[in-house]
């Protein structure tokens, strides 16, 4: 194996001990072998709409990338008529390649825009990861059985009243498997989209909400989306959406990517793209966001089709972070909000987001912390964040009404007013990114796809500039956060310019509360409100960004030269007496339970009691 796998000190997280390194490499090899037996696995975009780059072959190039290693099976597809299964020929060893890069802040298991990407940070629960692997190994043969394909064809035939035939490729995305059908009498193909149960934690809710969202957008906006023909439950297939297939030459991420010729690397923005090309693409997206900002909802939550063609916010928000909690950290579902829970105010919702960060700290049994100091860092940061949410301060931060933060008292900035705290919320999509934006040959937007993690959110979320201007996220940037910021700021200028042009073209320059969206987005970056929204939505990115970009903006300067894992010492006095007294017992308990190396089967009532102990209400 040493002939095809290479490692370096630079490619391993600093906090990994020897056992973790051994387990991590073992897991890499295991996943590479698993993927070699998977059928046509492609990137999240090709899962629905294969890009022109891969349409010359019968399947896209799947691979596994774990920080430092990439796996590229050859594009050889075979159908074994003697069995029930579609299969891939196993790869030669040379398809496991070296990847030695600086360690990013926090990387976790997700599907990357160029294939299955598997990323292992020092705080990921590897036992849960293994459990997911085992569930997938049991499930994936069933998804590609000929009997399953026949059931998909039968579903299409029944719904359209015409013969439907499956056509290659079959694709697996981050949370769904996609079957393409050719329906007699239809000029174009249609897609049958099914959630993968071991990845999509709330498959029925997720599917129903995504269908409702797409139908709402199709009916009430000019945003280009794939038409939803049917959705529901099938006795053999479970939840499904049957939607329009959108012809397109490429998606925006492929158009912007600097690493198209090296699929071992994550997507990053090509620095040589002409400014006018970026301006044109950004202006089209900005027009869609302006349209989205005009639709207001009275509560925070997910859209539900309450009667044919009528939609209402009537279900809990299914966010990507909420899906990741049980999938990646075994967070008990008993502490998640009830299915019909919606939120009346932005402050109420910020409290829930902060409590989910605490839930991850409490219930992730394995691999979350390596030292007591790291545990204290996480404890203090998360308790402070929840305190600010409960005091109604997070919703005001970075606006004219912010009279509490250290930044507001030391910097002279003329800021716009905050949006309404109630009765006026906007749709926000956690997974809106260039890989889900399909382009026409003339570089207009053919469709925006993947609306599964969309919900009415605090309007503050809609007032931030997009995180995706560099294609990869700040917490996953190989060269580190500071480098991401350095490269992001020039592109932010391009985005603001494009947004202003879109505001002029659409006459939607009154924005929200009478302030142009471009102004709000510029202020979001300048004040750090961008980072507040980002970490509020992402538990695995929370600590590093909190301490780097929010702590001193919130509370003022702290002691210079304090080591990273000792930041908590500068803020411990801001906790309540009960919180301070509970920290050391919590740290001791956390370190002891992590030694057990097990997946806990949480009792619902016991988990609620345990969670309540950490909220100090």
Backbone torsions as a table, in degrees:
resi	resn	phi	psi	omega
1	UNK	NA	-24.8	-180.0
2	UNK	-66.5	-14.2	178.3
3	UNK	-75.2	-18.0	-175.3
4	UNK	-127.4	-5.8	176.2
5	UNK	-121.9	130.2	178.8
6	UNK	-127.6	146.9	177.2
7	UNK	-132.5	165.0	173.4
8	UNK	-145.7	158.7	178.0
9	UNK	-59.2	-34.2	-176.7
10	UNK	-67.8	-20.3	-175.0
11	UNK	-95.2	3.8	-179.7
12	UNK	-111.5	138.1	176.3
13	UNK	-55.3	140.7	-175.3
14	UNK	-61.1	-30.5	-174.0
15	UNK	-89.5	1.6	178.9
16	UNK	-70.5	129.0	170.2
17	UNK	-89.2	179.3	-174.5
18	UNK	-61.5	-41.1	-179.3
19	UNK	-63.8	-40.5	-179.6
20	UNK	-65.4	-39.2	179.1
21	UNK	-63.0	-44.3	179.6
22	UNK	-62.4	-45.9	-179.5
23	UNK	-64.4	-37.1	-177.5
24	UNK	-65.6	-46.4	179.6
25	UNK	-65.8	-40.2	176.9
26	UNK	-58.2	-41.7	-178.5
27	UNK	-67.9	-36.0	176.6
28	UNK	-59.0	-49.6	-177.2
29	UNK	-65.3	-39.8	179.3
30	UNK	-60.7	-45.1	-178.4
31	UNK	-67.7	-36.0	178.2
32	UNK	-60.7	-41.6	179.0
33	UNK	-69.0	-35.7	179.0
34	UNK	-63.9	-44.7	-176.6
35	UNK	-66.2	-28.4	179.6
36	UNK	-63.0	-21.6	179.0
37	UNK	-98.3	-1.1	179.5
38	UNK	-78.4	154.2	173.4
39	UNK	-76.9	-161.2	-168.8
40	UNK	-60.6	97.7	177.6
41	UNK	-99.0	128.5	-177.2
42	UNK	-135.8	179.4	-178.1
43	UNK	-73.0	169.7	-171.7
44	UNK	-60.7	-33.1	177.6
45	UNK	-74.9	-46.9	-178.8
46	UNK	-65.6	-17.2	176.5
47	UNK	-60.6	-30.1	177.4
48	UNK	-109.6	-37.8	-171.5
49	UNK	-140.9	94.5	-174.7
50	UNK	-60.7	129.9	-179.6
51	UNK	-71.3	159.2	-177.0
52	UNK	-62.5	-25.9	-179.1
53	UNK	-60.7	-33.2	-175.9
54	UNK	-105.7	0.5	-176.3
55	UNK	-74.8	-9.3	177.9
56	UNK	-77.7	-15.6	177.7
57	UNK	-116.6	165.5	-176.8
58	UNK	-75.8	-20.6	177.7
59	UNK	-138.9	158.2	173.7
60	UNK	-77.2	173.5	-179.4
61	UNK	-92.0	102.0	179.1
62	UNK	-80.7	154.2	173.9
63	UNK	-160.9	162.8	174.1
64	UNK	-113.7	131.4	177.4
65	UNK	-127.2	125.2	-178.2
66	UNK	-126.0	88.3	-178.3
67	UNK	60.7	-63.5	-163.7
68	UNK	-122.9	-13.4	-175.6
69	UNK	-120.0	145.4	175.3
70	UNK	-125.8	144.6	178.4
71	UNK	-126.2	125.8	-175.8
72	UNK	-125.2	91.8	174.3
73	UNK	-65.3	148.4	177.7
74	UNK	-69.3	156.6	-177.9
75	UNK	-85.5	66.8	179.2
76	UNK	-116.6	112.4	-179.8
77	UNK	-109.2	139.6	175.2
78	UNK	-138.3	149.3	174.9
79	UNK	-115.1	116.3	-177.9
80	UNK	-90.3	103.2	-176.6
81	UNK	-70.1	-10.7	179.5
82	UNK	-86.1	-6.3	-179.9
83	UNK	-128.4	179.8	178.6
84	UNK	-89.6	-6.5	-163.9
85	UNK	-111.6	145.3	163.0
86	UNK	-81.9	145.8	-176.9
87	UNK	-146.0	165.7	171.3
88	UNK	-114.0	142.0	173.2
89	UNK	-66.4	142.4	-178.5
90	UNK	-64.1	148.6	-174.5
91	UNK	-83.5	151.4	170.1
92	UNK	-72.7	160.3	-173.5
93	UNK	-62.3	-24.8	-176.5
94	UNK	-69.3	-8.2	178.6
95	UNK	-84.5	-1.0	169.7
96	UNK	-98.0	115.8	-170.1
97	UNK	-117.9	162.3	178.9
98	UNK	-78.0	143.1	167.0
99	UNK	-142.4	109.4	-178.7
100	UNK	-118.8	107.2	-175.2
101	UNK	-136.3	160.0	174.4
102	UNK	-57.7	146.0	-175.8
103	UNK	-74.6	123.4	176.4
104	UNK	-72.3	176.2	-174.5
105	UNK	-65.1	-65.1	178.9
106	UNK	-143.5	118.3	177.8
107	UNK	-120.7	135.2	179.1
108	UNK	-132.9	168.5	-173.3
109	UNK	-61.4	118.4	175.0
110	UNK	-158.9	168.8	174.1
111	UNK	-87.3	122.9	178.3
112	UNK	-85.3	165.2	-175.6
113	UNK	-69.7	-6.8	177.7
114	UNK	-120.2	22.3	175.7
115	UNK	146.4	-173.3	172.2
116	UNK	-70.5	117.8	175.9
117	UNK	-112.2	130.8	179.4
118	UNK	-120.6	118.7	-171.4
119	UNK	-125.8	132.6	-174.2
120	UNK	-120.9	103.3	176.6
121	UNK	-85.4	173.6	179.3
122	UNK	-71.3	-12.2	-179.0
123	UNK	-114.0	22.0	176.2
124	UNK	-91.5	141.9	-179.6
125	UNK	-81.5	100.9	-175.0
126	UNK	-69.9	-28.0	178.1
127	UNK	-67.8	-40.2	176.1
128	UNK	-65.8	-39.0	176.0
129	UNK	-56.5	-48.4	179.0
130	UNK	-60.9	-40.0	178.9
131	UNK	-61.9	-42.9	176.6
132	UNK	-60.4	-40.8	178.0
133	UNK	-59.0	-45.5	-178.0
134	UNK	-64.8	-40.9	177.9
135	UNK	-64.2	-39.5	179.2
136	UNK	-65.1	-39.7	179.7
137	UNK	-61.7	-34.1	177.3
138	UNK	-75.7	-33.3	-172.7
139	UNK	-84.3	-41.2	-167.7
140	UNK	-62.5	-33.3	176.1
141	UNK	-61.8	-34.0	-178.8
142	UNK	-67.2	-31.6	-177.6
143	UNK	-69.3	-23.0	-175.8
144	UNK	-115.1	15.0	174.7
145	UNK	-69.1	149.8	178.2
146	UNK	-61.3	-33.6	178.4
147	UNK	-64.7	-33.9	176.8
148	UNK	-68.2	-41.8	178.0
149	UNK	-61.7	-38.8	177.3
150	UNK	-65.3	-37.8	178.1
151	UNK	-65.1	-37.1	177.0
152	UNK	-65.7	-44.5	177.7
153	UNK	-62.0	-42.3	178.8
154	UNK	-62.0	-39.4	178.5
155	UNK	-62.4	-47.6	179.3
156	UNK	-62.3	-41.8	179.9
157	UNK	-63.2	-42.4	-179.4
158	UNK	-66.8	-40.6	-176.0
159	UNK	-73.1	-39.2	-176.1
160	UNK	-93.4	-14.5	-177.8
161	UNK	71.3	16.7	177.1
162	UNK	-138.4	156.8	-177.5
163	UNK	-63.0	128.8	178.7
164	UNK	-116.5	132.9	-179.7
165	UNK	-124.9	136.3	177.1
166	UNK	-70.4	139.3	175.9
167	UNK	-127.6	147.2	178.0
168	UNK	-72.4	148.6	6.7
169	UNK	-94.2	162.1	167.7
170	UNK	-100.6	133.6	-170.0
171	UNK	-129.4	146.0	177.2
172	UNK	-115.2	120.8	177.0
173	UNK	-100.5	-159.5	-176.5
174	UNK	-67.4	-35.6	-175.1
175	UNK	-134.8	-2.2	-172.6
176	UNK	-139.4	156.3	167.8
177	UNK	-110.1	139.3	-172.6
178	UNK	-119.4	126.4	175.6
179	UNK	-112.4	133.3	177.8
180	UNK	-98.3	137.0	-179.4
181	UNK	-125.1	141.5	168.2
182	UNK	-104.1	116.8	-176.4
183	UNK	-102.7	128.6	-179.5
184	UNK	-56.8	128.2	-179.6
185	UNK	94.2	-9.8	178.1
186	UNK	-98.7	136.2	179.3
187	UNK	-72.1	-35.2	-177.4
188	UNK	-116.6	165.9	179.2
189	UNK	-79.5	165.0	174.2
190	UNK	-123.9	162.9	-178.4
191	UNK	-117.4	137.0	170.6
192	UNK	-106.7	118.3	-173.1
193	UNK	-112.8	119.6	-178.8
194	UNK	-120.9	136.9	175.6
195	UNK	-70.8	144.0	174.9
196	UNK	-90.6	117.6	-166.4
197	UNK	-62.6	-32.4	-177.9
198	UNK	-81.3	-8.5	176.5
199	UNK	-108.9	-47.0	177.6
200	UNK	-85.6	109.6	-171.1
201	UNK	-77.1	-20.9	-179.6
202	UNK	-128.8	67.5	-166.9
203	UNK	-62.1	-40.6	-178.6
204	UNK	-68.7	-48.4	178.6
205	UNK	-60.4	-48.5	-176.4
206	UNK	-57.3	-46.2	-176.9
207	UNK	-66.9	-45.1	-179.6
208	UNK	-62.9	-42.1	-178.9
209	UNK	-68.3	-42.8	179.4
210	UNK	-62.8	-42.5	178.8
211	UNK	-62.9	-43.7	179.2
212	UNK	-62.5	-40.8	-179.7
213	UNK	-64.0	-46.5	-179.6
214	UNK	-64.4	-39.7	179.7
215	UNK	-68.3	-37.5	175.9
216	UNK	-61.8	-47.1	-178.5
217	UNK	-63.4	-40.0	179.3
218	UNK	-64.2	-38.1	-175.2
219	UNK	-81.0	-37.6	-168.0
220	UNK	-112.3	-2.3	-179.5
221	UNK	-134.2	172.1	174.3
222	UNK	-100.4	8.1	179.2
223	UNK	-67.1	126.5	-179.2
224	UNK	-72.1	119.5	177.8
225	UNK	-133.0	160.2	175.2
226	UNK	-70.6	135.4	-179.8
227	UNK	-68.1	135.1	175.3
228	UNK	-93.7	115.9	179.7
229	UNK	-83.7	-49.4	-177.4
230	UNK	-147.3	155.5	169.8
231	UNK	-154.7	158.7	180.0
232	UNK	155.8	-151.6	-178.8
233	UNK	-120.9	136.2	176.1
234	UNK	-117.2	137.2	-177.4
235	UNK	-57.2	-32.4	-177.8
236	UNK	-94.4	-32.4	-171.1
237	UNK	-106.0	-15.3	-177.0
238	UNK	79.4	-149.1	-177.6
239	UNK	-67.3	145.1	-179.9
240	UNK	-154.2	156.5	165.4
241	UNK	-129.2	131.9	171.3
242	UNK	-106.5	119.2	-173.0
243	UNK	-133.4	168.1	179.1
244	UNK	-68.7	140.5	170.8
245	UNK	-90.0	128.4	-177.0
246	UNK	-100.4	117.0	174.5
247	UNK	-70.7	138.4	-179.7
248	UNK	-166.6	146.7	178.8
249	UNK	-77.4	-30.1	-178.9
250	UNK	-166.6	166.7	172.8
251	UNK	-99.8	168.9	-175.1
252	UNK	-66.1	-33.5	-179.9
253	UNK	-65.1	-38.9	176.8
254	UNK	-66.5	-38.4	179.1
255	UNK	-65.2	-30.3	-176.0
256	UNK	-98.1	-10.7	-167.4
257	UNK	-75.5	139.2	177.8
258	UNK	-90.8	-8.6	-172.0
259	UNK	-120.3	30.3	-178.7
260	UNK	-59.9	-29.9	-177.7
261	UNK	-88.6	-1.8	179.1
262	UNK	-135.4	89.6	-174.9
263	UNK	-73.4	-0.1	174.6
264	UNK	-78.7	-8.4	-176.4
265	UNK	-110.2	148.1	176.0
266	UNK	-67.9	159.3	177.8
267	UNK	-65.9	132.7	172.4
268	UNK	-139.3	152.0	-175.6
269	UNK	-64.6	131.0	176.5
270	UNK	-70.5	116.5	-177.5
271	UNK	-68.8	-12.3	-177.5
272	UNK	-95.8	3.7	177.1
273	UNK	-63.7	130.2	178.2
274	UNK	-59.1	142.8	-179.0
275	UNK	-56.8	-37.9	-177.2
276	UNK	-67.7	-29.3	177.2
277	UNK	-68.8	-46.9	177.2
278	UNK	-61.1	-44.0	179.4
279	UNK	-57.0	-43.8	-179.0
280	UNK	-64.6	-48.7	179.9
281	UNK	-63.5	-46.7	-179.3
282	UNK	-61.4	-38.2	-179.2
283	UNK	-63.0	-39.3	178.0
284	UNK	-64.2	-42.3	179.0
285	UNK	-68.1	-41.8	179.4
286	UNK	-59.1	-38.1	177.4
287	UNK	-60.6	-40.4	177.8
288	UNK	-66.0	-41.8	179.7
289	UNK	-67.1	-36.5	175.7
290	UNK	-61.9	-43.9	177.3
291	UNK	-60.3	-44.0	-179.1
292	UNK	-63.2	-35.2	-177.1
293	UNK	-70.3	-15.1	-178.6
294	UNK	-83.0	-9.4	-176.6
295	UNK	-101.0	115.6	-174.9
296	UNK	-108.1	147.8	-178.5
297	UNK	-131.4	148.5	-172.9
298	UNK	-80.2	-15.4	-178.7
299	UNK	-140.0	164.6	175.5
300	UNK	-93.6	128.1	-178.7
301	UNK	162.4	-164.8	-176.0
302	UNK	-103.9	150.2	176.3
303	UNK	-73.0	139.9	176.7
304	UNK	-131.7	138.3	173.9
305	UNK	-82.6	99.4	-173.8
306	UNK	-78.9	-23.3	171.7
307	UNK	-156.5	162.8	-175.7
308	UNK	-52.0	118.0	178.0
309	UNK	81.1	2.1	-179.4
310	UNK	-118.5	131.5	-172.6
311	UNK	-127.7	146.8	-178.8
312	UNK	-149.1	152.6	172.6
313	UNK	-78.1	102.3	-171.3
314	UNK	-139.8	16.1	-179.8
315	UNK	-146.1	160.4	179.7
316	UNK	-61.3	150.8	175.7
317	UNK	-71.4	120.0	174.3
318	UNK	-90.3	101.8	-177.9
319	UNK	-99.5	163.4	176.9
320	UNK	-64.0	-40.1	179.9
321	UNK	-63.6	-38.7	179.3
322	UNK	-66.0	-36.9	176.0
323	UNK	-67.0	-39.5	-178.5
324	UNK	-67.7	-29.8	-175.8
325	UNK	-54.5	-59.7	177.9
326	UNK	-72.2	-32.7	-176.1
327	UNK	-70.0	-41.1	-171.9
328	UNK	-106.2	-14.8	-175.9
329	UNK	-135.6	3.2	178.2
330	UNK	59.9	35.2	175.8
331	UNK	-68.4	128.9	-176.8
332	UNK	-65.4	136.1	-178.9
333	UNK	-66.3	-18.8	-178.2
334	UNK	-63.6	-24.1	-178.7
335	UNK	-94.6	-2.4	175.5
336	UNK	-78.8	159.3	-178.9
337	UNK	-65.8	150.4	175.9
338	UNK	-59.7	158.0	-174.1
339	UNK	-59.6	-32.6	-176.8
340	UNK	-95.4	9.9	-177.8
341	UNK	-73.3	127.5	170.1
342	UNK	-126.8	169.4	-173.0
343	UNK	-122.3	136.9	-174.6
344	UNK	-86.2	-29.6	-177.1
345	UNK	-131.9	159.0	175.6
346	UNK	-64.2	-38.7	-179.9
347	UNK	-61.1	-41.8	178.6
348	UNK	-60.6	-39.5	-179.0
349	UNK	-71.7	-39.2	177.0
350	UNK	-61.0	-36.1	177.5
351	UNK	-62.3	-44.0	179.9
352	UNK	-63.4	-42.0	178.2
353	UNK	-60.2	-43.3	179.0
354	UNK	-64.1	-36.8	180.0
355	UNK	-69.4	-29.1	175.8
356	UNK	-67.5	-33.1	174.4
357	UNK	-65.0	-40.1	177.0
358	UNK	-66.6	-38.2	179.2
359	UNK	-60.5	-40.9	178.4
360	UNK	-61.7	-41.9	179.7
361	UNK	-64.7	-38.6	-176.8
362	UNK	-74.5	-44.7	-165.7
363	UNK	-103.7	-15.8	174.9
364	UNK	-72.2	112.1	-169.5
365	UNK	-77.7	-32.3	-168.4
366	UNK	-126.1	144.4	165.4
367	UNK	66.2	13.6	-178.6
368	UNK	-80.6	-40.0	179.7
369	UNK	-131.1	152.5	178.8
370	UNK	-110.6	-24.0	-178.2
371	UNK	-136.6	163.6	176.4
372	UNK	-64.3	-37.0	-179.7
373	UNK	-64.2	-40.9	177.6
374	UNK	-62.9	-39.1	178.8
375	UNK	-65.0	-40.9	177.9
376	UNK	-64.0	-40.4	176.3
377	UNK	-55.6	-47.8	-178.4
378	UNK	-66.4	-41.6	-179.1
379	UNK	-61.1	-51.1	-175.5
380	UNK	-65.8	-46.5	-177.6
381	UNK	-60.9	-42.5	-175.7
382	UNK	-74.1	-36.6	176.6
383	UNK	-66.8	-39.5	178.5
384	UNK	-65.8	-40.6	-179.8
385	UNK	-62.3	-42.2	178.3
386	UNK	-67.2	-37.7	178.2
387	UNK	-59.2	-45.1	179.2
388	UNK	-63.2	-38.6	178.2
389	UNK	-65.0	-45.1	-178.8
390	UNK	-64.6	-31.8	179.3
391	UNK	-82.3	3.0	178.6
392	UNK	71.8	24.1	-175.4
393	UNK	-93.6	-29.9	-177.6
394	UNK	-64.4	-38.0	-178.5
395	UNK	-67.6	-21.2	-178.7
396	UNK	-94.2	-18.4	-171.8
397	UNK	-59.1	131.0	177.8
398	UNK	82.2	8.5	176.5
399	UNK	-117.2	174.7	180.0
400	UNK	-59.8	-30.5	-178.0
401	UNK	-77.8	-6.0	179.2
402	UNK	-72.1	101.6	177.8
403	UNK	-118.5	16.0	-174.2
404	UNK	-115.3	-29.9	-172.8
405	UNK	-76.1	154.1	176.0
406	UNK	-60.1	-36.6	179.4
407	UNK	-60.2	-41.4	-177.9
408	UNK	-65.0	-22.8	-177.5
409	UNK	-94.0	-15.9	-175.4
410	UNK	-113.1	-18.8	-179.3
411	UNK	-114.2	135.8	178.9
412	UNK	-94.4	100.9	-179.7
413	UNK	-130.7	132.9	174.1
414	UNK	-87.6	109.5	-171.8
415	UNK	-114.6	158.3	178.0
416	UNK	-83.6	162.8	-179.5
417	UNK	-72.4	151.7	176.7
418	UNK	-71.5	153.5	174.8
419	UNK	-70.9	169.3	-179.1
420	UNK	-58.9	140.7	178.5
421	UNK	-79.8	-12.3	-178.0
422	UNK	-150.6	158.7	172.3
423	UNK	66.6	9.9	-176.9
424	UNK	-154.4	84.0	-176.4
425	UNK	-120.4	156.5	-175.2
426	UNK	-118.7	152.8	175.3
427	UNK	-68.5	135.5	179.4
428	UNK	-135.7	135.0	-179.4
429	UNK	-111.9	117.7	178.6
430	UNK	-61.8	-26.1	-171.4
431	UNK	-112.1	20.9	174.6
432	UNK	-73.9	116.9	-175.8
433	UNK	-156.6	164.1	-176.8
434	UNK	-58.3	-30.8	179.7
435	UNK	-67.4	-15.5	177.8
436	UNK	-104.9	12.0	177.8
437	UNK	-112.9	109.4	-176.1
438	UNK	-92.1	137.3	-175.6
439	UNK	-106.9	149.9	172.4
440	UNK	-85.3	169.2	175.9
441	UNK	-57.8	-26.1	179.6
442	UNK	-92.9	10.3	176.1
443	UNK	73.1	16.8	166.8
444	UNK	-81.8	175.2	178.4
445	UNK	-87.9	119.6	175.8
446	UNK	-76.7	-42.5	178.1
447	UNK	-170.2	152.5	167.9
448	UNK	-107.4	128.0	-174.1
449	UNK	-117.8	176.4	178.0
450	UNK	62.7	73.3	179.6
451	UNK	-103.4	22.1	-170.9
452	UNK	-68.4	-29.7	179.0
453	UNK	-108.1	54.7	-179.6
454	UNK	-113.3	138.1	-176.1
455	UNK	-158.9	158.3	171.4
456	UNK	-72.8	121.4	-173.1
457	UNK	-122.4	169.8	170.8
458	UNK	-52.1	138.8	-178.5
459	UNK	-60.9	-21.0	176.7
460	UNK	-54.3	-35.2	-178.3
461	UNK	-62.0	-37.2	-177.0
462	UNK	-77.2	-8.8	-176.4
463	UNK	-96.5	4.7	178.0
464	UNK	-96.2	148.4	172.1
465	UNK	-69.2	157.7	-178.6
466	UNK	-64.4	142.3	175.8
467	UNK	-77.2	-16.3	-165.3
468	UNK	-92.3	12.3	-175.5
469	UNK	-61.9	-27.0	175.3
470	UNK	-97.1	5.6	-179.4
471	UNK	78.4	-44.6	179.7
472	UNK	-99.4	154.1	-175.2
473	UNK	-77.4	155.9	-179.8
474	UNK	-61.8	-38.0	-178.2
475	UNK	-77.5	-6.7	177.2
476	UNK	-113.9	9.6	-175.1
477	UNK	-76.1	123.4	-172.3
478	UNK	-60.1	-35.9	-176.7
479	UNK	-87.6	2.4	174.9
480	UNK	99.9	165.2	-174.5
481	UNK	-62.7	-44.1	-177.5
482	UNK	-61.1	-40.4	178.1
483	UNK	-66.3	-38.8	177.4
484	UNK	-59.4	-45.7	-179.4
485	UNK	-61.5	-44.2	-179.5
486	UNK	-58.6	-42.1	-178.5
487	UNK	-79.7	-27.4	-176.2
488	UNK	-72.5	-39.4	-170.7
489	UNK	-59.2	-43.7	175.6
490	UNK	-61.1	-38.0	179.4
491	UNK	-70.7	-30.1	175.0
492	UNK	-62.2	-39.3	175.9
493	UNK	-59.8	-40.5	176.4
494	UNK	-62.8	-43.6	-179.6
495	UNK	-63.1	-46.0	-179.0
496	UNK	-61.2	-41.2	177.5
497	UNK	-61.6	-43.1	179.0
498	UNK	-66.4	-38.3	178.3
499	UNK	-63.6	-41.0	178.2
500	UNK	-62.5	-40.5	178.1
501	UNK	-65.0	-40.4	177.4
502	UNK	-64.6	-38.5	177.5
503	UNK	-62.3	-39.3	177.8
504	UNK	-67.8	-43.4	-176.6
505	UNK	-66.5	-38.4	-175.0
506	UNK	-93.4	-7.4	-175.3
507	UNK	61.4	24.1	178.7
508	UNK	-103.7	45.0	-178.0
509	UNK	-88.3	7.3	174.0
510	UNK	-86.7	-15.4	172.7
511	UNK	56.6	-131.1	180.0
512	UNK	-116.3	133.4	-178.3
513	UNK	57.2	31.2	176.5
514	UNK	79.1	5.4	-178.2
515	UNK	-110.7	131.5	178.8
516	UNK	-58.6	144.4	179.4
517	UNK	-60.9	-35.5	179.1
518	UNK	-60.9	-36.8	178.0
519	UNK	-67.7	-46.8	178.2
520	UNK	-58.2	-42.0	-177.1
521	UNK	-67.7	-39.1	176.6
522	UNK	-63.6	-44.0	179.6
523	UNK	-66.0	-34.1	179.3
524	UNK	-59.4	-44.1	-179.8
525	UNK	-70.1	-43.1	-176.0
526	UNK	-65.3	-34.8	-176.7
527	UNK	-90.9	-14.2	-175.0
528	UNK	89.3	5.8	178.0
529	UNK	-63.4	-29.6	174.6
530	UNK	-52.2	-45.4	-177.1
531	UNK	-72.1	-32.3	177.8
532	UNK	-61.7	-49.7	178.9
533	UNK	-62.7	-40.0	-176.8
534	UNK	-61.6	-50.7	-177.0
535	UNK	-74.8	-25.2	176.9
536	UNK	-62.0	-30.6	-176.4
537	UNK	-92.4	-10.6	-167.9
538	UNK	-134.1	102.4	-177.4
539	UNK	-66.7	-35.6	-176.1
540	UNK	-78.1	-13.5	178.0
541	UNK	-101.0	1.4	-164.1
542	UNK	-64.4	-59.0	-167.8
543	UNK	-58.9	-51.9	-173.8
544	UNK	-60.8	-45.6	-178.9
545	UNK	-70.4	-37.0	177.6
546	UNK	-57.3	-51.0	-176.0
547	UNK	-72.3	-31.3	-176.9
548	UNK	-80.7	-39.6	-168.3
549	UNK	-122.4	-8.0	-177.8
550	UNK	-120.4	-37.8	-172.6
551	UNK	-51.3	-55.9	-177.0
552	UNK	-72.7	-28.4	172.9
553	UNK	-64.3	-36.9	178.9
554	UNK	-75.4	-50.7	-164.1
555	UNK	-116.8	-3.7	179.4
556	UNK	94.7	175.8	-176.6
557	UNK	-61.0	147.0	174.8
558	UNK	-119.1	177.2	-175.3
559	UNK	-56.8	129.7	179.6
560	UNK	-71.5	145.1	175.7
561	UNK	79.0	8.3	179.5
562	UNK	-70.0	126.4	179.1
563	UNK	-59.1	152.2	-174.7
564	UNK	-53.1	-46.1	-177.1
565	UNK	-80.3	7.9	176.2
566	UNK	-114.9	10.8	-179.1
567	UNK	-57.2	-32.0	-177.2
568	UNK	-57.6	-28.3	-177.6
569	UNK	-63.0	-29.8	-179.0
570	UNK	-76.1	-15.9	-174.1
571	UNK	-124.6	1.9	-176.2
572	UNK	-59.6	-32.2	-178.4
573	UNK	-71.4	-13.0	178.3
574	UNK	-80.4	-14.2	177.0
575	UNK	-75.7	158.8	174.5
576	UNK	-71.9	166.6	179.5
577	UNK	-61.4	-41.7	179.2
578	UNK	-62.8	-41.2	179.8
579	UNK	-65.6	-43.3	179.4
580	UNK	-63.0	-43.7	-177.9
581	UNK	-66.7	-26.2	-176.7
582	UNK	-88.6	-12.4	-172.6
583	UNK	-64.6	-50.7	-175.9
584	UNK	-65.9	-42.6	173.5
585	UNK	-58.7	-38.5	178.9
586	UNK	-64.7	-44.3	-179.0
587	UNK	-61.5	-45.2	179.8
588	UNK	-61.8	-43.3	-179.8
589	UNK	-65.1	-40.5	-179.1
590	UNK	-63.5	-44.7	-178.7
591	UNK	-65.9	-35.5	179.1
592	UNK	-70.3	-44.9	-177.9
593	UNK	-66.6	-30.1	179.3
594	UNK	-69.3	-22.4	177.0
595	UNK	-70.0	-20.9	-176.0
596	UNK	-71.3	-27.4	178.6
597	UNK	51.2	66.9	179.2
598	UNK	-147.5	162.3	172.8
599	UNK	-98.1	122.1	-174.6
600	UNK	-86.1	133.5	172.3
601	UNK	-90.5	92.2	-171.3
602	UNK	-70.4	126.9	171.1
603	UNK	-72.3	131.8	-175.3
604	UNK	-54.7	-48.5	-177.4
605	UNK	-71.2	-39.0	178.5
606	UNK	-64.7	-38.3	179.3
607	UNK	-67.5	-36.5	176.4
608	UNK	-63.8	-41.1	179.0
609	UNK	-66.5	-43.8	179.6
610	UNK	-61.5	-42.0	179.6
611	UNK	-64.6	-43.4	-179.5
612	UNK	-61.0	-32.3	179.1
613	UNK	-62.7	-26.7	-176.3
614	UNK	-93.1	-1.3	-177.0
615	UNK	-99.3	-16.9	172.6
616	UNK	53.3	43.7	178.5
617	UNK	-84.2	NA	NA
